[in-house]
Amino acid sequence: MNIGLLWFDDDPRHSLTDKVKEAAAHYQKRFGQSPTLCYVHPTALGQAEQHLVGGVQVAAGRTVLPNHLWLGVADA
């Protein structure tokens, strides 16, 4: 994924799942398609390497800053 939407949410009351769902809804509204991939800072995932949230694969990205999500469509 080379292009995407960078989303910031530092509200500790929101879970990662809620953050991904909100960002994915904004992505859908803005670009007219649903994202398939979301990179987050490795500490956001805890012990898991990746997981799925509403059809969006969430994975650790070492270059993503804390409290940021980078969403887009995975390369084929």
C-alpha positions as CSV (number, residue, x, y, z in Angstrom):
1,M,0.0,0.0,0.0
2,N,1.6,3.2,-1.1
3,I,-1.4,5.6,-0.8
4,G,-3.8,5.8,2.0
5,L,-5.6,7.9,4.7
6,L,-3.7,8.8,7.8
7,W,-6.1,9.0,10.8
8,F,-5.2,10.3,14.3
9,D,-7.1,9.3,17.4
10,D,-5.5,9.7,20.8
11,D,-8.7,9.3,22.9
12,P,-7.9,6.6,25.5
13,R,-11.6,5.9,25.9
14,H,-11.8,4.4,22.4
15,S,-10.6,0.9,21.7
16,L,-8.5,0.1,18.7
17,T,-11.5,-1.7,17.2
18,D,-13.6,1.5,17.6
19,K,-10.8,3.6,16.1
20,V,-10.4,1.4,13.1
21,K,-14.2,1.3,12.5
22,E,-14.5,5.1,12.6
23,A,-11.5,5.6,10.4
24,A,-12.8,3.0,7.9
25,A,-16.2,4.7,7.7
26,H,-14.5,8.0,7.0
27,Y,-12.3,6.3,4.3
28,Q,-15.5,4.8,2.7
29,K,-17.2,8.1,2.7
30,R,-14.3,10.0,1.2
31,F,-13.0,7.5,-1.4
32,G,-16.2,5.5,-2.2
33,Q,-14.7,2.2,-1.3
34,S,-13.8,0.3,1.9
35,P,-10.2,0.0,3.0
36,T,-8.8,-3.5,3.3
37,L,-5.7,-2.8,5.3
38,C,-4.8,-0.6,8.3
39,Y,-1.3,-0.2,9.7
40,V,-0.9,0.9,13.3
41,H,2.0,1.4,15.7
42,P,3.2,-2.0,16.9
43,T,2.3,-1.1,20.6
44,A,-1.4,-0.6,19.6
45,L,-1.7,-4.4,18.8
46,G,-0.2,-5.6,22.0
47,Q,0.8,-9.3,21.7
48,A,-1.1,-9.9,18.5
49,E,0.8,-9.5,15.2
50,Q,-2.4,-8.6,13.3
51,H,-6.2,-9.0,13.5
52,L,-9.3,-8.3,11.5
53,V,-11.8,-5.5,12.3
54,G,-14.9,-5.4,10.1
55,G,-13.2,-6.7,7.0
56,V,-10.1,-4.6,7.5
57,Q,-6.8,-6.4,8.3
58,V,-5.0,-4.5,11.1
59,A,-1.3,-5.0,11.1
60,A,1.8,-3.4,12.8
61,G,3.7,-0.8,10.9
62,R,7.0,0.3,12.4
63,T,6.9,3.6,10.6
64,V,3.4,4.5,11.9
65,L,3.4,6.9,14.9
66,P,1.5,6.1,18.1
67,N,-2.2,7.0,18.0
68,H,-2.1,7.0,14.1
69,L,-3.8,4.6,11.7
70,W,-2.8,4.4,8.0
71,L,-5.7,2.9,6.0
72,G,-5.9,1.9,2.4
73,V,-6.4,-0.9,-0.1
74,A,-3.8,-3.7,0.0
75,D,-1.7,-4.2,-3.1
76,A,-2.7,-7.2,-5.1
